[in-house]
Amino acid sequence: SKIEWITSDMGEWASIDINENGDIRNGSDVWRVEDKERNIATVVSGNITVTNDANADSVKVKITDNSGNTVDKEIFFSIDKKAPDIQVSGIEASQDIKYYNSHKEVTVAIAERNFAAPKINDTVDTSFAEDPSSPKNTHDHRHFKKISFDSDGKYSLDISAEDLAGNKAASYSSGQFVIDTVAPKPSVQIRKE
């Protein structure tokens, strides 16, 4: 009997042989015989490590029994170890209240290959668009949204993001900012004395 396996990051097949006594012949720290029926291994288990940080990783296993029957199984999966990166332009983040005398258009960009809709001010926002110029299937793949603050008032912008693998970005908080486009109106009074 023989078990062969390959992963997307190995480059070549690895294998073990199971001898006529039902024991692993060439030693392995990956595989072990869990159960035998006389001299035939009936249950063999193992752990295959994949270290890539990529989408469309795979593990393929090929098993040949004592009679020469063969079965192949391949599984595909993604490993994502990197958190999304949130970038904001158009306003400055500050602990102090910032004042602007014009309306603001803010661009929020999130770099992440396994993008999931972020939260803006605690509400999931699905209106982000892909940046067609950013490389797909990399951690630099960007999604963006433009937000217009075109009315006078007090605002804050809080953004959190988590990718499909559960990696959480460092959250962004603008702090409070005020848009005030109205010039002061002086008042002059003359008093008679």
C-alpha positions as CSV (number, residue, x, y, z in Angstrom):
1,S,0.0,0.0,0.0
2,K,1.1,3.5,-0.6
3,I,0.0,7.1,0.3
4,E,1.3,10.0,-1.7
5,W,0.6,13.7,-1.2
6,I,1.5,17.1,-2.5
7,T,0.5,20.6,-1.5
8,S,0.6,23.8,-3.5
9,D,3.7,24.9,-1.7
10,M,5.7,21.6,-1.7
11,G,6.6,21.4,-5.4
12,E,7.0,17.6,-5.4
13,W,5.2,14.5,-4.2
14,A,6.0,12.9,-0.9
15,S,5.0,9.4,0.0
16,I,4.9,6.6,2.5
17,D,4.7,2.8,2.0
18,I,2.7,0.5,4.3
19,N,4.4,-2.9,4.5
20,E,2.9,-6.4,4.5
21,N,2.5,-6.2,8.3
22,G,0.4,-3.1,8.1
23,D,3.1,-0.8,9.4
24,I,4.5,2.3,7.9
25,R,7.7,1.2,6.2
26,N,9.7,4.4,5.6
27,G,8.9,6.2,8.8
28,S,6.8,9.4,8.9
29,D,6.0,12.0,11.5
30,V,3.0,13.0,9.3
31,W,1.2,9.6,9.1
32,R,0.3,6.9,11.6
33,V,-1.7,3.6,11.4
34,E,-4.7,4.0,13.6
35,D,-6.3,0.6,13.1
36,K,-5.4,-2.8,11.6
37,E,-7.3,-5.9,10.6
38,R,-4.6,-8.6,11.1
39,N,-1.8,-7.4,8.8
40,I,-3.8,-4.8,6.8
41,A,-3.9,-1.2,7.8
42,T,-7.6,-0.1,7.7
43,V,-7.3,3.4,9.1
44,V,-4.3,5.7,8.5
45,S,-4.3,9.3,9.6
46,G,-2.0,12.2,9.1
47,N,-1.5,15.9,9.3
48,I,-0.3,17.8,6.2
49,T,1.1,21.3,6.9
50,V,0.5,24.1,4.3
51,T,2.4,27.3,4.9
52,N,1.4,29.4,2.0
53,D,-0.4,32.7,2.5
54,A,-2.5,32.6,-0.7
55,N,-5.9,31.9,-2.2
56,A,-6.5,28.6,-4.1
57,D,-4.1,26.5,-2.1
58,S,-4.6,22.8,-2.4
59,V,-3.7,19.4,-1.0
60,K,-3.8,16.3,-3.2
61,V,-3.7,12.8,-1.7
62,K,-3.4,9.6,-3.7
63,I,-3.9,6.2,-2.0
64,T,-3.1,2.8,-3.5
65,D,-4.2,-0.3,-1.6
66,N,-2.6,-3.8,-1.5
67,S,-4.6,-4.8,-4.6
68,G,-3.4,-1.9,-6.7
69,N,-6.7,0.1,-6.5
70,T,-6.1,3.8,-6.5
71,V,-8.1,6.8,-5.3
72,D,-7.2,10.5,-5.6
73,K,-8.7,13.4,-3.6
74,E,-7.9,17.1,-3.9
75,I,-9.2,19.9,-1.7
76,F,-8.8,23.6,-2.3
77,F,-8.7,26.3,0.3
78,S,-7.3,29.7,1.1
79,I,-5.0,30.8,3.8
80,D,-5.0,34.5,4.7
81,K,-2.7,35.7,7.6
82,K,-2.7,39.5,6.9
83,A,-5.3,42.0,8.2
84,P,-6.9,44.5,5.9
85,D,-5.3,48.0,5.7
86,I,-7.6,51.0,6.0
87,Q,-6.5,54.3,4.4
88,V,-8.5,57.6,4.5
89,S,-7.7,60.8,2.6
90,G,-9.5,64.1,2.5
91,I,-9.7,64.8,6.2
92,E,-7.1,64.6,9.0
93,A,-7.6,62.3,12.0
94,S,-7.3,64.2,15.2
95,Q,-8.0,64.0,19.0
96,D,-9.0,67.6,18.9
97,I,-12.1,68.9,17.0
98,K,-11.0,69.9,13.4
99,Y,-12.8,72.7,11.6
100,Y,-13.2,73.0,7.8
101,N,-14.6,76.0,5.9
102,S,-15.5,73.9,2.8
103,H,-17.4,70.7,2.1
104,K,-15.2,67.6,2.1
105,E,-15.0,64.6,-0.1
106,V,-13.3,61.7,1.7
107,T,-11.9,58.6,0.1
108,V,-11.8,55.4,2.1
109,A,-9.5,52.7,0.6
110,I,-9.2,49.2,2.0
111,A,-6.4,46.9,0.8
112,E,-7.3,43.2,1.2
113,R,-7.5,40.2,-1.2
114,N,-10.3,38.5,0.7
115,F,-12.4,41.7,1.1
116,A,-15.6,41.8,3.2
117,A,-17.8,44.8,3.6
118,P,-16.5,47.1,6.4
119,K,-18.4,49.0,9.0
120,I,-18.6,52.8,8.8
121,N,-20.0,54.3,11.9
122,D,-21.2,50.9,13.1
123,T,-23.2,50.1,9.9
124,V,-22.0,47.5,7.4
125,D,-21.4,49.4,4.1
126,T,-21.6,47.2,0.9
127,S,-21.1,50.1,-1.5
128,F,-17.3,49.8,-1.9
129,A,-16.1,49.4,-5.4
130,E,-13.0,47.5,-6.6
131,D,-10.1,49.5,-7.8
132,P,-9.4,48.0,-11.3
133,S,-5.8,49.2,-11.3
134,S,-4.9,47.3,-8.1
135,P,-3.5,43.8,-8.5
136,K,-6.1,41.1,-7.9
137,N,-5.5,38.1,-5.5
138,T,-2.9,40.1,-3.5
139,H,-3.0,41.8,-0.2
140,D,-2.7,45.1,-2.1
141,H,-6.1,44.6,-3.9
142,R,-8.0,47.8,-3.1
143,H,-11.7,48.6,-2.7
144,F,-12.7,52.2,-2.2
145,K,-15.6,54.5,-1.5
146,K,-16.0,58.3,-1.7
147,I,-18.0,60.0,1.0
148,S,-19.2,63.5,0.6
149,F,-19.7,65.8,3.6
150,D,-21.6,68.5,1.7
151,S,-23.7,70.0,4.5
152,D,-22.6,72.1,7.4
153,G,-22.6,70.2,10.7
154,K,-20.6,68.1,13.2
155,Y,-19.3,64.7,12.0
156,S,-17.1,61.8,12.9
157,L,-16.0,58.9,10.8
158,D,-15.2,55.5,12.4
159,I,-14.2,52.6,10.2
160,S,-13.6,48.9,11.1
161,A,-12.8,46.1,8.7
162,E,-12.5,42.3,9.0
163,D,-11.6,40.1,6.0
164,L,-13.2,36.8,5.1
165,A,-10.6,34.9,7.1
166,G,-11.4,36.9,10.3
167,N,-8.3,39.1,10.3
168,K,-9.2,42.5,11.8
169,A,-7.7,45.8,10.6
170,A,-6.5,48.5,12.9
171,S,-9.6,50.6,13.1
172,Y,-9.8,54.2,11.9
173,S,-11.3,57.1,13.8
174,S,-11.3,60.7,12.5
175,G,-12.4,62.2,15.8
176,Q,-15.0,64.9,15.6
177,F,-14.9,67.4,12.8
178,V,-17.0,70.4,11.9
179,I,-17.9,71.7,8.5
180,D,-18.8,75.4,8.6
181,T,-19.1,77.2,5.3
182,V,-20.9,80.2,6.6
183,A,-18.8,83.4,7.2
184,P,-19.4,85.2,10.5
185,K,-21.9,88.1,10.3
186,P,-20.6,91.0,12.3
187,S,-23.0,93.1,14.2
188,V,-22.3,96.8,14.9
189,Q,-24.2,98.9,17.3
190,I,-23.8,102.5,18.0
191,R,-24.5,103.8,21.4
192,K,-25.3,107.4,22.1
193,E,-23.8,109.0,25.0
